[in-house]
Amino acid sequence: MSFEEAEAELARLSAELAHHDALYHQQDAPHISDAEYDVLKRRALEIEALFPELVAGDTPSQLVGAAVSTQFAPVRHGVPMLSLDNAFDGPEVTDFVARIRRFLKLGVDEPVAFVAEPKIDGLSASLRYEHGILVRGATRGDGRTGEDVTANLLTIADIPQRLTGKGWPDIIEVRGEVYAPNDAFDAFNANAEASGQRTYANPRNFAAGSLRQKDPAVTAQRPLRFFAYAWGETSEPFAETQAEALTALKDWGFKVNPRSTAVEDGSGLIPLYDGLQADRATLGYDIDGVVYKVDRLDWQARLGFVARTPRWAIAHKFPAQQAQTVLEGIDIQVGRTGSHTPVARLHPVTVGGVVVRNATLHNADEIERLDVRIGDTVTLQRAGDVIPQILNVVDPARPGRPAAYAFQSVCACPLKTPLVKETNASGVESVVRRCTGELACPFQRIEHLKHFVSRRAFDIEGLGEKQLILFHERGWISEPADIFSLARDEARLAELRAEDGYGGTSVRNLIAGIDARRTIGLDRFIYGLGVRDIGEQTSIVLSRAFETWPAFESACIAASGGLASDAWTRLAESHAISPRALSVLAEAMPAETDPWPEAPMEQKVALAFPALAAPARRSLALLANNWSDLLEISRVAREEGPSDSLGQIAGISGVGPVAARALALFFREPHNRAMVDRLVAQMTRIEDAERPKMDTAVAGKTVVFTGALERFTRDEAKARAESLGAKVSGSVSKKTDYLVAGPGAGSKMADALKHGVTVLTEDEWLALIG
């Protein structure tokens, strides 16, 4: 790797890690697993080791946690809360012990004692005691500055408000982990789901979210616990070893993990690790590894730190967890676009402290690859300790094993519509099997309805999945228009009150939520239709291009009668065959017989279509075997292409031929047209799109938003900027005009400074746009 390549790769990794740090530490909503994060960070640290001149204040080796949010007051830690290096296998642990021995210049026979502690998967906290009384509690934050969450920490029973025993220093920062026991977490989620409240993905997110509640009374209702395991600032020493310190913390009233164990020498670390890994699922709380610390505190002081990590400690991480269980069945889930996804139904098994009952099998090809059959014992793994997946069949030669699983050829719905495997323009068949029944398929209908009421579409308050399924099963709702009809159906609303326990307020709120969406923006209306390949951003582009619903609908209806043939589509999607190349092919009139029978095919193409660019000529030479093929290609380009109406939609910047074809196919179906007409009849108004202004201070400018925005959400900021004619990008480059930075801007700020981009605060941005 060259220096330039290393610099670019480290910048990319730094930006990605900063993004995931913010999601994990500030928003309690990680998008990747710990294992995936560790892979990214190890790669970044390897580059820093190879190119030390690239190490800077914002590169991964120099950072801990993430910037502090503004929801709570900042707290400066007396001693920084640093992160740990990771080890992922035995040899790395052996190297860790050897480095310590070399640094301390120990003799061959002199042992190094360690304390091994379970690495709790929770939220780190620091508790400051003065004269034995808790005066302040904070999160780790970026390692130097955390968030003041004292009031919330005081609600946790494991945290003493006044130290007991004796011997504690006048000032001491006690460090530890806030966590949620697995059974209490599961019970909370079950109750929350039953009452329609927010649920959490895992105990760590639950603990972090609970500790950051604005109202301490909410935190007090959450089943949080605390293990103490370290300390920061102290007014005087209080122990000579790590083990003695843990005993002291216990004497002062703290819970100390009972599995924390003193080990006489490094050779005892791996057996202890293996024992904790074997017992991991039975502990009652999540751990993701074991932390090894040199026991003698004077040796810890001598060893000191490297960058932001101590030399005297390391975290030995667990691999993704595995278990074995029996495959009891294979269920099929039908998605909004008709995709049939097989799901393994498993005998319940605990993997990583989580009870797993289902695992995705992805598609029919994956079932065939695994050769998994009903009744098989399978090895299960939570990929990155998050997503359950089947790795293999334990005993494929077992007696009495049934025949290979036969993936169904028709939809799982009562209509039994045939499933199809689509083929792309290159002739490659998709692995996904789809039902072509669209809204006639009840499974797809439910998914369409869920999409219709979703936050980015119509965002109908009070109408979630549970209510949709209930209303659909009763035959009240089968398409979007029925939702609005229900709000006017007094008989059914009365039945809701009488038979389903809906109170008057609940019914009024449901009606209000539905009626509030009888007026909707054109972009949300388009997106809410659930047309395949028409996402949120494409809906916005289409709404701005056509401005009004009548104009958009007319264009789609006209386009539905002008679909290109499959042959034309394959040609148009071939390599280097651009719209201009298609025009050249369509306008040319080659001779019926080959004028150059001895010439190679690429030369024939060049002579027959001299206006074609070289890449298009080479591509065409591969598509045609002879002169007749060239004549046919020219005819297809001339006669089988899309109509001008379809071309108008495809030609809109940001739309393209795939989305245009999807709209034409949707509006070509009479039942889709009728469904849309019924929906439009229920609307009070479909609001015209607001065309971006071109006379503003930011028209034509490229803007990037970063950090924890405080004055508006990211969606609001993006929508406002685009309405003023600006282009919003997700990354900073030399073409960026403005970086609008909230707290925790991270690597994008560094990129902006490198490229000379103007950096604005939120207030400065608001002043600029007026």
Residue pairs with C-beta under 8 A, 6 or more apart in sequence:
1 9
1 47
1 50
3 51
6 47
6 50
6 51
6 54
7 51
7 54
9 43
9 47
10 44
10 47
10 48
10 51
10 54
10 59
11 747
11 751
13 40
13 41
13 43
13 44
13 47
13 60
14 44
14 58
14 59
14 60
14 747
14 750
15 731
15 746
15 747
15 748
15 751
16 40
17 37
17 40
17 41
17 44
17 60
17 63
18 58
18 63
18 66
18 746
18 747
18 748
19 746
20 30
20 31
20 32
20 37
20 40
21 63
21 65
21 66
21 746
22 66
22 67
22 708
22 744
22 746
23 29
23 30
23 31
24 30
24 37
24 66
25 65
25 66
25 140
25 141
26 66
26 67
26 69
26 708
26 744
28 205
28 208
28 209
28 212
29 201
29 205
30 37
30 205
32 384
33 383
33 384
33 385
33 386
33 387
34 121
34 288
34 317
34 384
34 385
35 317
35 319
35 320
35 384
35 385
36 384
38 86
38 88
38 317
41 60
41 86
42 86
44 59
44 60
44 61
45 60
45 61
47 54
48 54
48 55
48 59
48 60
48 61
55 61
55 62
55 307
56 62
56 750
58 746
58 747
58 750
61 307
61 308
62 307
62 308
63 142
63 143
63 308
64 80
64 81
64 82
64 83
64 140
64 142
64 143
64 144
64 308
65 81
65 83
65 140
65 141
65 142
65 143
66 141
66 142
66 744
66 746
67 141
67 142
67 707
67 708
67 743
67 744
67 745
67 746
68 74
68 139
68 141
68 142
68 145
68 146
68 147
68 743
68 744
69 147
69 708
69 743
69 744
70 708
70 710
70 743
71 147
71 212
71 214
72 139
72 147
72 148
72 149
72 212
73 147
73 148
74 141
74 145
74 146
74 147
74 148
75 126
75 136
75 138
75 141
75 145
75 146
75 147
75 148
76 144
76 145
77 126
77 138
77 143
77 144
77 145
77 146
77 173
77 232
77 233
78 128
78 171
78 173
78 232
78 233
79 173
79 232
79 233
80 143
80 144
80 232
80 308
81 124
81 126
81 140
81 141
81 143
81 144
81 146
81 175
81 232
82 143
82 305
82 308
82 309
82 310
83 143
83 308
83 309
84 291
84 309
84 310
84 313
84 314
84 315
85 96
85 309
85 313
85 314
85 315
86 289
86 314
86 315
86 316
86 317
87 93
87 96
87 314
87 315
87 316
87 317
88 316
88 317
88 319
90 270
92 316
93 266
93 269
93 270
93 273
93 292
93 314
93 316
94 266
96 292
96 314
97 112
97 266
97 269
99 311
100 112
100 294
100 299
100 303
100 311
100 312
101 112
103 302
103 303
103 311
104 112
104 299
104 302
104 303
106 112
111 264
111 265
112 265
112 266
112 294
112 299
113 241
113 262
113 263
113 264
113 265
113 294
113 295
113 296
114 262
114 263
114 265
114 266
114 268
114 269
114 292
114 293
114 294
114 295
115 241
115 242
115 243
115 246
115 260
115 261
115 262
115 263
115 292
115 293
115 295
116 260
116 261
116 263
116 269
116 272
116 273
116 276
116 290
116 291
116 292
116 293
117 229
117 257
117 259
117 260
117 261
117 290
117 291
117 293
118 257
118 259
118 260
118 276
118 283
118 287
118 290
118 291
119 287
119 288
119 289
119 290
119 291
119 315
119 317
120 177
120 179
120 227
120 257
120 285
120 286
120 287
121 179
121 202
121 203
121 204
121 285
121 286
121 287
121 288
122 177
122 178
122 179
122 180
122 203
122 204
122 207
122 208
122 285
122 286
123 139
123 140
123 177
123 178
123 179
123 204
123 207
123 208
123 211
124 139
124 140
124 175
124 176
124 177
124 178
125 137
125 138
125 139
125 140
125 149
125 153
125 175
125 176
125 177
125 178
125 211
125 226
126 137
126 138
126 139
126 140
126 146
126 173
126 174
126 175
126 232
127 134
127 136
127 137
127 153
127 159
127 173
127 174
127 175
127 176
128 134
128 135
128 136
128 137
128 138
128 171
128 172
128 173
128 233
129 135
129 163
129 168
129 171
129 172
129 173
129 174
130 170
130 171
131 170
132 162
132 163
132 168
133 161
133 162
133 163
134 150
134 153
134 154
134 159
134 160
134 161
134 162
135 150
136 148
136 150
137 148
137 149
137 150
137 152
137 153
137 154
137 159
138 146
138 147
138 148
138 149
138 150
139 146
139 147
139 149
139 211
139 212
140 146
141 147
143 308
147 212
149 211
149 212
151 216
152 210
152 211
152 212
152 213
152 216
152 219
153 159
153 178
153 211
154 161
154 216
155 216
155 219
155 220
155 224
156 178
156 219
156 224
156 225
156 226
157 225
158 225
158 226
158 227
158 254
158 255
159 226
159 254
160 252
160 253
160 254
162 253
163 252
163 253
164 251
164 252
164 253
165 251
165 252
165 253
166 251
167 238
167 248
167 251
168 238
168 248
168 252
169 234
169 235
169 236
169 238
170 235
170 236
171 233
171 234
171 235
172 231
172 232
172 233
172 234
172 235
172 238
173 231
173 232
173 233
173 234
174 228
174 230
174 231
174 232
174 249
174 254
175 228
175 229
175 230
175 231
175 232
176 226
176 227
176 228
176 229
176 230
176 254
177 226
177 227
177 229
178 207
178 208
178 211
178 224
178 225
178 226
179 203
179 204
179 207
179 224
179 225
179 226
179 227
179 285
179 286
180 188
180 203
180 206
180 207
180 210
180 222
180 223
180 224
180 225
180 285
181 203
181 223
181 225
181 284
181 285
182 203
182 284
182 285
182 286
182 353
182 354
183 284
184 223
185 200
185 202
185 203
185 206
185 223
186 355
187 223
188 200
188 206
188 222
188 223
189 199
189 200
189 206
191 197
192 198
192 199
193 199
196 464
196 466
200 206
200 209
202 286
202 354
202 386
203 285
203 286
203 353
204 286
206 222
207 224
210 218
210 219
210 222
210 224
211 219
211 224
213 219
213 222
225 255
225 285
226 254
226 255
227 254
227 255
227 256
227 257
228 246
228 249
228 254
228 255
228 256
229 246
229 249
229 256
229 257
229 260
229 291
231 245
231 249
237 297
238 245
238 248
239 245
239 247
239 248
239 297
240 296
240 297
240 298
241 295
241 296
241 297
242 293
242 294
242 295
242 296
242 297
242 300
243 262
243 295
245 297
246 256
246 260
247 256
249 256
250 256
259 276
259 283
261 272
262 295
263 269
263 272
263 292
269 290
269 292
269 316
272 290
273 290
273 316
276 287
276 290
277 318
280 287
280 318
280 321
280 352
280 353
281 321
281 323
281 350
281 351
281 352
281 353
283 353
284 353
285 353
286 352
286 353
287 318
288 317
288 318
288 385
289 315
289 316
289 317
289 318
290 315
290 316
291 313
291 314
291 315
291 316
292 313
292 314
292 315
292 316
293 300
293 312
293 313
294 300
294 303
294 312
294 313
299 312
300 310
300 312
303 310
303 311
303 312
304 310
304 311
305 311
318 385
320 381
320 382
320 383
320 384
320 385
321 351
321 352
321 381
321 382
321 385
322 351
322 379
322 380
322 381
322 391
323 349
323 350
323 351
323 356
323 379
323 380
324 349
324 377
324 378
324 379
324 380
324 394
325 346
325 347
325 348
325 349
325 356
325 377
325 378
325 380
326 346
326 347
326 375
326 376
326 377
326 378
327 344
327 345
327 346
327 372
327 373
327 374
327 375
327 376
327 377
327 378
327 390
328 345
328 346
328 347
328 374
328 375
329 344
329 345
329 374
330 342
330 343
330 344
330 345
330 361
330 367
330 374
330 405
331 342
331 343
331 345
331 358
332 340
332 341
332 342
332 343
332 408
332 412
333 340
333 341
333 342
333 343
334 340
334 341
334 411
334 412
334 413
334 435
334 441
334 443
334 444
334 447
335 341
335 444
335 447
336 444
336 447
336 448
336 450
336 451
336 530
337 434
337 444
337 532
338 411
338 434
338 435
338 436
338 437
338 438
338 441
338 444
339 432
339 433
339 434
340 408
340 411
340 412
340 419
340 432
340 433
340 434
340 435
341 360
341 361
341 362
341 363
342 360
342 361
342 362
342 363
342 364
342 366
342 367
342 407
343 358
343 359
343 360
343 361
344 358
344 359
344 360
344 361
344 372
344 378
344 390
345 357
345 358
346 356
346 357
346 358
346 359
346 378
346 380
348 355
348 356
348 357
349 355
349 356
349 380
350 356
351 380
351 381
351 382
351 388
352 382
352 385
354 382
356 380
356 382
356 388
358 388
359 380
359 388
359 389
359 390
360 387
360 388
360 389
361 367
361 370
361 372
361 390
362 431
363 431
363 432
363 433
364 407
364 431
364 433
365 431
367 405
367 407
368 404
370 390
370 392
370 393
371 393
371 396
371 404
372 378
372 390
372 393
372 405
373 393
373 401
373 402
373 403
373 404
373 405
374 402
374 405
375 401
375 402
376 393
376 394
376 395
376 396
376 398
376 401
377 393
377 394
377 395
377 398
378 390
378 391
378 392
378 393
378 394
379 390
379 391
379 392
379 393
379 394
380 388
380 389
380 390
380 391
381 388
381 389
381 390
381 391
382 388
382 389
383 389
407 433
408 419
409 418
409 419
410 416
410 417
410 418
410 419
411 417
411 418
411 419
411 435
411 437
411 441
411 443
412 443
413 435
413 437
413 441
413 442
413 443
413 444
414 442
415 437
415 440
415 441
415 442
417 435
417 436
417 437
417 440
417 441
418 436
419 433
419 434
419 435
420 433
420 434
420 436
421 429
421 430
421 431
421 432
421 433
421 434
422 429
422 430
422 432
422 434
423 429
423 430
424 430
424 573
425 569
425 570
425 572
425 573
425 574
426 570
426 573
426 574
427 570
435 441
435 443
435 444
437 444
438 444
438 669
438 671
438 672
439 445
439 448
439 479
439 671
439 672
439 675
440 671
442 472
445 472
445 478
445 479
446 468
446 469
446 472
448 479
448 480
448 530
449 468
449 472
449 477
449 479
449 480
449 483
450 465
450 468
451 457
451 528
451 530
452 458
452 480
452 483
452 528
452 529
452 530
453 459
453 460
453 463
453 464
453 468
453 483
456 524
456 527
456 536
457 524
457 527
457 528
457 530
458 480
458 517
458 520
458 524
458 528
459 517
459 524
460 483
460 513
460 514
460 516
460 517
461 509
461 512
461 513
461 516
462 506
462 509
462 510
462 513
463 483
463 510
463 513
463 514
467 510
468 477
470 500
471 477
471 486
472 478
476 482
476 486
476 489
476 492
477 483
477 486
479 675
479 678
479 679
480 528
480 675
480 679
481 675
481 678
481 679
481 681
481 682
483 514
484 514
484 518
484 679
484 682
484 683
485 682
486 492
486 493
486 514
487 493
487 510
487 511
487 514
487 515
493 507
493 511
496 502
496 507
497 503
497 504
497 507
502 510
518 682
518 683
518 684
518 685
519 683
519 684
519 685
519 686
519 687
520 528
520 683
520 685
520 686
520 687
521 543
521 686
521 687
521 689
522 543
522 546
522 547
522 548
522 549
522 552
522 686
522 687
522 688
522 689
523 536
523 539
523 540
523 542
523 543
523 544
523 689
524 539
525 549
525 683
525 686
526 534
526 539
526 542
526 543
526 552
527 534
527 535
527 536
527 539
529 666
529 676
531 662
531 663
531 666
532 662
532 666
533 658
533 659
533 662
534 542
534 659
534 662
534 663
537 654
538 654
538 655
538 659
540 722
541 652
541 653
541 654
541 655
542 552
542 649
542 652
542 655
543 552
543 689
544 689
544 690
544 691
544 692
545 652
545 655
546 552
546 555
546 689
547 688
547 689
547 691
548 686
548 688
548 689
549 680
549 686
549 688
553 667
553 676
555 645
555 648
555 649
556 649
556 663
556 664
556 666
556 667
557 667
557 673
558 643
558 645
558 646
559 642
559 643
559 645
559 646
559 648
559 649
559 660
559 663
559 664
559 667
560 663
560 664
560 665
560 666
560 667
560 668
561 643
561 645
561 668
562 642
562 643
562 644
562 645
562 646
562 664
563 642
563 643
563 646
563 661
563 664
563 665
563 668
564 572
564 640
564 641
564 642
564 646
564 661
565 636
565 640
567 636
567 640
568 636
568 637
568 640
568 641
568 642
569 657
569 661
571 577
571 582
571 623
571 633
571 636
571 637
572 579
572 582
572 641
572 657
573 657
574 619
574 623
575 615
575 619
576 613
576 615
576 616
576 618
576 619
577 616
577 619
577 620
578 616
581 612
581 613
581 616
582 637
582 641
584 609
584 611
584 612
584 616
585 609
585 612
585 620
585 633
585 634
585 637
585 638
586 634
586 637
586 638
586 641
587 638
588 608
588 609
588 634
589 634
590 608
590 609
590 627
590 630
590 631
590 634
592 631
593 627
594 604
594 626
594 627
595 607
596 603
596 604
596 607
597 627
599 607
600 621
601 621
601 624
601 625
602 617
602 618
602 621
604 621
604 627
604 630
605 612
605 617
605 620
605 621
605 624
605 630
606 612
606 617
608 630
609 617
609 620
612 620
620 630
620 633
623 629
623 633
624 630
624 633
641 647
642 650
642 657
642 660
642 661
646 660
646 661
646 664
647 660
649 655
649 659
649 660
649 663
649 664
650 656
650 657
650 659
650 660
650 661
666 672
667 673
667 676
680 686
690 723
692 699
692 722
692 723
692 724
692 725
693 699
693 723
693 724
693 725
694 700
694 725
696 724
696 725
696 726
696 769
696 770
697 724
697 768
697 769
697 770
698 721
698 724
698 725
698 726
698 737
698 738
698 768
698 769
699 724
699 725
699 726
700 725
700 726
700 727
701 725
701 726
701 727
701 737
701 738
702 726
702 727
702 728
702 729
702 735
702 736
702 737
702 738
703 721
703 726
703 727
703 728
703 729
703 736
703 737
703 738
703 739
703 740
704 728
704 729
704 730
704 731
704 732
704 736
704 738
704 739
704 740
704 748
704 752
704 757
705 714
705 717
705 718
705 721
705 728
705 740
705 742
706 739
706 740
706 741
706 742
706 745
706 746
706 748
706 749
707 741
707 742
707 743
707 744
707 745
707 746
707 748
707 749
708 742
708 743
708 744
709 717
709 740
709 742
709 762
710 742
710 743
710 762
711 762
711 763
711 766
712 720
712 762
717 728
717 740
718 728
720 769
721 728
721 769
722 728
724 769
729 736
731 748
731 751
732 739
732 748
732 751
732 752
732 755
732 757
733 751
733 755
734 755
734 756
734 757
736 752
736 755
736 757
737 757
737 758
738 757
738 758
738 759
738 760
738 765
738 768
739 745
739 748
739 749
739 752
739 757
739 758
739 759
739 760
740 760
740 761
740 762
740 765
741 748
741 749
741 752
741 759
741 760
741 761
742 762
749 759
751 757
752 758
752 759
753 759
760 768
